[in-house]
């Protein structure tokens, strides 16, 4: 066989392999950036849902004592100042702890009162926030897993990188189990 033909076959094969590698790396980079953008959108939706509660909680704050109002206002301010998932989760846990007595007090209000309606609206927002938190954490898990795989691990930092999970400490959610007496 002609040595020049063999050279052209080898060069052609190397060019095809190089093109396949470039396409593979570019497609992995694009998919990593898309997934990062989706996770960022989910984070923005979750943060917006968490911050929307301030307006909903106003009727509860109107009937609260001054120390409770100050505590809840400080918790809302900490939530607004927090930037990342870890900080927001800690601020969210503190806000839930400070809102809990107000929500429990609203349970004794008559149906149709502004406090009772605020309690119902807060429960709906909490459900929405839980769903958005699960959605964000699922996206973050996918992104983190993809960032560990080759070839995306080569450029994970520049294409979005790793995301922290949003995990709210629920240790104070049920301080004491309910007592049932017969």
DADALIN-V407979 format. One record per pair of residues at least 24 apart in sequence whose ideal C-beta (glycine too) atoms are under 6 Angstrom apart, sorted by the first residue. I is the first residue (numbers start at 0). J is the second residue. Records with the same first field share a line. If there is no record, write none. Layout:
BEGIN
I = J ; J
END
This chain:
BEGIN
24 = 150
27 = 150 ; 151
28 = 154 ; 158
31 = 151 ; 158 ; 159
32 = 158
34 = 142
35 = 159
37 = 138
38 = 138 ; 139 ; 142 ; 162
41 = 134 ; 135 ; 138
42 = 135
44 = 131
45 = 131 ; 132 ; 135
48 = 127 ; 128 ; 131
49 = 128
52 = 124
55 = 117 ; 120 ; 121 ; 124
58 = 113 ; 114 ; 117
59 = 101 ; 105 ; 114 ; 117
62 = 114
63 = 101
70 = 97
71 = 97
84 = 163 ; 165
85 = 163
88 = 165 ; 166 ; 167
91 = 167
92 = 167 ; 168
96 = 171
132 = 165
135 = 165
136 = 164
139 = 164
END
